[in-house]
Amino acid sequence: MISIPHKTKQFLVLLIKILIVAAAFYFIYDQLANNDKLNWQKFIVLFQKNQSVSGISFILLLSVLNRYFEILKWQNLVQNIRNITIAQSTKQVLAALTAGLFTPNGVGEYAGKALFFNKSEAKKVIFLNLICNGIQMILTIIFGIFGLLYFNAQFNVITPKTVLSLVGICFLLFGILFFSKKINIKGYSIEKLIHKINEIPKSIHQRNILLGICRYIVFSHQYYFLFLAFDVDLPYLTLMSAISSVYFLASSLPTFQFLDFAVKGSVAIYFFGILGVNEWIVVFISTLMWFLNVVIPVVIGSYYVLNFKTRNIA
C-alpha cells in the first residue's frame, strides 16, 4: 500500500471539508438566486402587512423543534452502541446533513455520521441511520395515505378504480416481501434485516417512533401555519390532508437534498392549485420550509464540518 505523509493527509482532509462547505453554500445560493418563480416583491409586501415578532418567533421555534426531535432520535438510537450527549448528537446530525446536501437522497449523511465513530462501528452506525430515517419515511407514508384518501374523497382527484388498484399493488408488494424474506442476495435477506432490527431493545424503538411522530407533527404544522401567515383560509383537515399528501408523494421521488424544496414545490403546486391557492404562495412556502429546515441547519453544520478532526471520536 502507498503511505500518504501525515501533512498531506491533513491537507486533503482540509480540502475535502472546504469543498463540502463551498458546494453546500453554492447550491443554496443557486437555488435562491436563480428561481424565477420566487416573486420577492409580493413576498415583501405581504411580509410587511403581516409581520409579527411573535409569529416569526413561533415559526422559528418549530424549525428548532423539528431538528431537535431529529437530534433526540439519533441520540436515542446511538445508545445501542454508546451513550452520547445532546451536544455530540447535534454535531453529528448537522454535520451529516451538510455532507448529504448534494448527494442523491442524502446518502452522504450516512457516511457523515459514520466518520464520528470507529471504523469497526461504521456498519452499525449506517444501519442505525437507516432505522432513524426509515421510521420517518414509514410515518410519512402512513399519514400521507390517510391524507391522500381524505383529499381524494373531497375532490375526486383519483378515481375509485385507481385507488383500489393502488391498494391491490401495495398488498401484492407486501406479499412478495413476506414470501421472499428468506431469499439471500450476497448474504443479505429481509429475514436477517428483521432479526437485526429486533436486536435493538423495544424501548429504543418505541422512543424512536414517538420522536418521529412528534417531528412529523411539528414540520407538517409549520407548513400549515405558514399558509395561514400567507392569508390562505382553508379548513384545517383539507389543508392538512393536502400537506400530508405532498410530503408522501414528494418523499417517494428520488432527489437531492438541495432540490428538496423544488420537488415538494412542484407536487404542492398541483395539490394546492386544486384548492385555489396562488402558485407563487405555494412556491414561497415550499422555499421557506426548505430554508428554515435545511439551509439554516446546514449553515450551522458547516461549522462542525470545518472543525471536524479525524482523530477525534465523538
C-alpha positions in Angstrom: 0.0 0.0 0.0 1.1 3.6 -0.7 1.6 5.5 2.5 0.5 9.2 2.5 2.5 11.6 4.6 0.6 13.0 7.6 0.8 16.6 6.4 -0.6 15.5 3.0 -3.5 13.7 4.8 -4.2 16.9 6.8 -4.2 19.0 3.6 -6.5 16.5 1.8 -9.0 16.4 4.8 -9.0 20.2 4.9 -9.5 20.4 1.1 -12.5 17.9 1.3 -14.1 19.9 4.2 -13.8 23.2 2.3 -15.2 21.6 -0.9 -18.2 20.2 1.1 -19.0 23.5 2.7 -18.3 25.5 -0.6 -20.5 23.2 -2.6 -23.3 23.4 0.0 -23.3 27.2 0.0 -23.1 27.3 -3.8 -26.2 25.0 -4.2 -28.1 27.1 -1.6 -27.2 30.4 -3.4 -28.0 28.9 -6.8 -31.5 27.7 -5.8 -32.4 31.0 -4.1 -30.9 33.4 -6.7 -32.0 31.7 -9.9 -35.6 30.6 -9.2 -37.7 32.8 -11.4 -40.9 31.6 -9.7 -39.9 33.4 -6.5 -41.7 36.8 -6.5 -39.8 38.7 -3.9 -41.8 41.9 -4.3 -45.1 40.2 -3.4 -43.4 38.4 -0.5 -42.0 41.7 0.9 -45.5 43.4 0.6 -47.2 40.5 2.3 -44.4 40.3 5.0 -44.7 44.0 5.8 -48.5 43.6 6.0 -48.5 40.5 8.3 -45.1 40.9 10.1 -45.3 39.8 13.7 -42.4 39.2 16.1 -44.4 36.5 17.9 -45.4 34.9 14.6 -41.8 34.8 13.3 -40.6 33.5 16.6 -43.2 30.8 16.6 -42.2 29.6 13.1 -38.5 29.7 14.0 -39.3 27.7 17.2 -41.0 25.0 15.1 -37.8 24.8 13.0 -35.7 24.3 16.1 -38.1 21.7 17.5 -38.1 19.9 14.1 -34.3 19.5 14.1 -34.2 18.9 17.9 -36.5 15.9 17.7 -34.2 14.5 15.0 -31.2 15.0 17.3 -33.1 13.2 20.1 -33.9 10.4 17.7 -30.3 9.9 16.8 -29.1 10.1 20.4 -31.7 7.5 21.3 -30.6 5.1 18.6 -26.9 5.5 19.1 -27.1 4.4 22.7 -27.3 0.9 21.2 -23.6 1.5 20.5 -22.6 4.0 23.2 -24.1 6.9 25.1 -23.6 10.3 23.6 -24.7 13.8 24.8 -27.2 16.2 23.1 -24.2 18.3 22.0 -22.5 15.3 20.4 -25.7 14.2 18.7 -26.3 17.8 17.4 -22.8 17.9 15.9 -23.2 14.5 14.2 -26.7 15.3 12.8 -25.9 18.7 11.5 -22.5 17.9 10.1 -24.0 14.8 8.3 -26.9 16.9 7.0 -24.3 19.3 5.4 -22.4 16.4 3.9 -25.5 14.9 2.5 -26.9 18.1 1.0 -25.8 17.4 -2.6 -25.8 13.6 -2.6 -28.8 11.5 -4.0 -31.4 11.1 -1.3 -29.0 12.3 1.3 -26.7 9.2 1.0 -23.7 11.4 2.2 -25.5 11.7 5.5 -24.8 8.0 6.3 -21.0 8.4 5.6 -21.0 11.7 7.5 -22.3 10.1 10.7 -20.0 7.1 10.4 -17.0 9.3 10.4 -17.7 10.3 14.1 -17.2 6.6 15.1 -14.6 3.9 15.0 -14.2 2.1 11.7 -15.4 -1.1 13.4 -18.7 0.6 14.2 -19.3 2.0 10.7 -21.8 -0.7 9.7 -23.8 -0.4 12.9 -23.9 3.5 12.5 -25.1 3.2 8.9 -27.8 0.6 10.0 -29.0 2.8 12.8 -29.2 5.8 10.5 -31.3 3.7 8.2 -33.6 2.9 11.1 -33.7 6.6 12.0 -34.7 7.7 8.5 -36.8 4.6 7.9 -39.3 5.3 10.7 -39.7 8.9 9.5 -40.5 7.5 6.0 -42.9 5.0 7.3 -44.8 7.7 9.3 -44.8 9.9 6.2 -46.4 7.1 4.2 -49.0 6.3 6.9 -50.1 9.9 7.4 -49.8 10.5 3.7 -52.1 7.7 2.7 -54.8 8.9 5.1 -54.3 12.4 3.9 -54.5 11.4 0.3 -57.7 9.3 0.8 -59.3 12.3 2.6 -58.2 14.7 0.0 -59.4 12.4 -2.8 -62.8 11.9 -1.1 -63.3 15.7 -1.1 -62.0 16.5 -4.6 -62.1 13.2 -6.6 -58.5 13.6 -7.9 -58.2 9.8 -8.3 -61.0 7.5 -9.4 -62.2 4.7 -7.0 -60.9 2.2 -9.6 -57.4 3.7 -9.4 -57.5 3.7 -5.6 -58.4 0.0 -5.5 -55.6 -0.7 -8.0 -53.1 1.1 -5.8 -54.3 -0.7 -2.7 -54.0 -4.0 -4.6 -50.4 -3.2 -5.7 -49.5 -2.4 -2.1 -50.9 -5.7 -0.8 -49.1 -7.5 -3.7 -45.7 -5.9 -2.8 -46.2 -6.8 0.9 -47.0 -10.4 -0.1 -43.9 -10.6 -2.3 -41.7 -9.2 0.5 -43.2 -11.6 3.0 -42.7 -14.7 0.9 -39.3 -13.7 -0.3 -37.9 -12.8 3.2 -35.6 -15.8 3.3 -34.1 -15.2 -0.1 -30.4 -14.3 0.2 -28.7 -11.7 -2.0 -25.0 -11.6 -1.3 -25.6 -12.7 2.3 -28.4 -10.2 2.9 -32.1 -11.0 3.3 -35.3 -9.4 4.7 -35.3 -12.0 7.4 -31.8 -11.1 8.5 -32.8 -7.4 8.4 -35.8 -8.0 10.6 -33.6 -10.0 13.0 -31.2 -7.1 13.2 -34.0 -4.7 13.9 -35.3 -7.0 16.7 -31.9 -7.0 18.3 -32.4 -3.3 19.2 -34.3 -3.0 22.5 -38.1 -2.3 22.2 -37.8 0.8 24.4 -35.4 2.3 21.9 -37.8 1.5 19.0 -40.8 2.9 21.0 -39.0 6.2 21.7 -37.8 6.4 18.1 -41.4 6.1 16.9 -42.7 8.6 19.4 -40.0 11.2 18.5 -40.7 10.5 14.8 -44.4 11.3 15.3 -43.5 14.5 17.2 -41.2 15.6 14.4 -43.9 14.9 11.8 -46.5 16.9 13.7 -44.1 19.8 14.0 -43.0 20.2 10.4 -46.4 19.5 8.9 -47.9 22.1 11.2 -45.1 24.6 10.4 -46.3 24.2 6.8 -49.9 24.8 7.9 -49.1 27.9 9.9 -47.1 29.4 7.0 -50.2 29.0 4.8 -52.2 30.9 7.5 -49.5 33.6 7.5 -49.9 34.0 3.7 -53.7 34.6 4.2 -54.7 31.1 2.9 -58.1 30.5 4.6 -59.0 26.8 4.2 -60.5 24.2 6.6 -57.9 22.6 8.8 -58.5 19.0 7.7 -58.4 20.0 4.0 -55.1 21.9 4.4 -53.5 19.2 6.5 -54.6 16.4 4.1 -53.0 18.3 1.2 -49.8 18.8 3.2 -49.5 15.2 4.2 -50.2 14.1 0.6 -47.5 16.5 -0.7 -44.9 15.0 1.8 -46.0 11.5 1.0 -45.7 11.8 -2.8 -42.6 14.1 -2.8 -40.7 11.8 -0.4 -41.4 8.9 -2.8 -39.4 10.6 -5.5 -35.6 10.2 -5.7 -34.0 13.6 -5.3 -31.1 15.6 -3.9 -31.4 17.5 -0.5 -30.7 20.8 -2.2 -33.5 20.2 -4.7 -35.9 19.0 -2.0 -37.9 22.3 -2.0 -38.2 22.2 -5.8 -39.6 18.7 -5.8 -42.0 19.4 -2.9 -42.9 22.7 -4.5 -43.8 21.0 -7.8 -46.1 18.5 -6.1 -47.5 21.2 -3.8 -48.4 23.4 -6.8 -50.7 20.6 -8.1 -52.5 19.9 -4.9 -52.9 23.5 -3.7 -53.8 24.5 -7.2 -56.9 22.3 -6.8 -57.6 24.3 -3.6 -57.3 27.6 -5.5 -54.1 28.8 -3.8 -51.8 31.1 -5.9 -48.8 29.3 -7.3 -46.3 32.0 -6.1 -47.6 31.5 -2.5 -47.1 27.7 -2.7 -43.5 28.2 -4.2 -42.6 30.7 -1.5 -43.9 28.5 1.4 -42.0 25.4 0.0 -38.9 27.6 -0.3 -39.3 28.9 3.2 -39.7 25.4 4.6 -36.5 24.4 2.8 -34.7 27.5 4.1 -35.8 27.1 7.7 -35.4 23.3 8.0 -32.4 22.6 5.6 -30.5 25.8 4.9 -30.2 27.1 8.4 -29.1 23.7 9.9 -26.6 23.3 7.0 -25.1 26.7 7.8 -24.6 25.6 11.4 -23.5 22.1 10.3 -20.8 23.8 8.1 -19.1 24.9 11.3 -19.0 21.3 12.6 -17.7 20.1 9.2 -14.9 22.6 9.2 -13.9 21.8 12.8 -14.1 18.0 12.3 -11.0 16.2 13.3 -10.4 12.7 12.0 -8.6 11.6 15.1 -11.4 12.6 17.5 -14.0 10.1 18.3 -17.4 11.6 19.4 
